[in-house]
Each structure stands twice: as C-alpha cells, then as structure tokens.
Amino acid sequence: GPVGAAMTSFVADLLNAVGYTLLLIGTGYLLRSRNMLSNTDVGGISSFCGKLALPCELFLAVLSLDWGQVDPRLLGAMLLAKCTVFALTVAASLAHSRSHEAVARAGMFAVFVTKSNDIAFAVPLISAVFPPTYAKMVFLFAPLQLAVINPVGLLMMAYGTAPARADPDDAPRGSALRELLPVLRSVLLSPAILMTLAGLACNLLVG
C-alpha cells in the first residue's frame, strides 16, 4: 500500500545517504593507509576544504535560507545540548584537579566530545529523511558551534598552557592574555565565520 511504499522509499533514501557517506570515508582511509596521499597532499586538501570549499558552501546555504521556515527552538535545542555536553565534560575533567594543565586538558576533551563533523555526516542523512530546510539549518549551526562552543575550549587550552610558555619576567595575567587574544581573533576572523556573516548580510539585504 501507500504506507509500505513510503516506508520503502524512506529506508532506501536513508541507506543511500549512509552508503554514500561511508564510501567517502572509506575512500579517504584507503588512500591514506596505502600512502597514496602524502602529508603535503592532505595539507592541501585540508586548506582547500577549510579555507575555500566549506566557507563557500556556508555562504550559499545561509544566502538561500528561508528564515520563515527556520525553527529557532530547534537551533536553540541543538546549541543547548552541545553546551550541556561541553559543561559536563569540563566538570568531569576538573573533578580531581584544577591546575593549569587540568584546565587545558578539560578544554581539549570538551572540544573533542562536542566537535562533530555535522556537514559531512548530518547533511546527507538529514537531506534523505527531512525537508531541505533542515539540512540548511545544519549549515547555520556549524558556524554557531565554531563561534560559540569551540572558542571556550580553545581559550581553556590557551589559558592552561600559557604558564609553561610564558617568559619568567612576565606577569601570569599578562602572558595569559597574550595567549587568549590571538585565539579569539583567529576564530572570529576564520573564513567559515566571515562567509557565514556575509551570507547572512546578503540574505537580509536581498530579502
């Protein structure tokens, strides 16, 4: 019947998305494990994806987003869930020690726990089972995590490792501040954040 046909189509689309994603991951692993990609090749691919391909994709996704179909409660729930996991990871890491090294370690663990590859994994799966607007909301959340959640962990790592790299003649606060500001500046000026803001501005101007 219609229900069975719809379920079959749903499962087929989902399996197709999962298979496509796993195929890409497997191909990358195979190329790397067989030394078909050198460190220079991997660095070039990473630079291309992080500095050009991903920012352009974010720009186009935000530019074409229909804000009338965006559910702020969903974005808020996603952000709250990741912030909760981040906070729990930090609390568990600092339960036995609050030294500078422990703070840096807690920040690193929290970033590892919350940093999921949403665009590579979530977009194909969501596109297969939900309307296109939901997939575009993933593009909206990815820079949100980059701008809100990740900097906290990076700042914790910078704060925790600052004393080990500080000049003995410098005051601890001053050396820590010099470590924190470049981290914050690099995050806010990253291509992903800038292109997301550019897409948002163009979206609002074009209407």
Beta strands, then each sheet from edge to edge (+ up, - down):
end
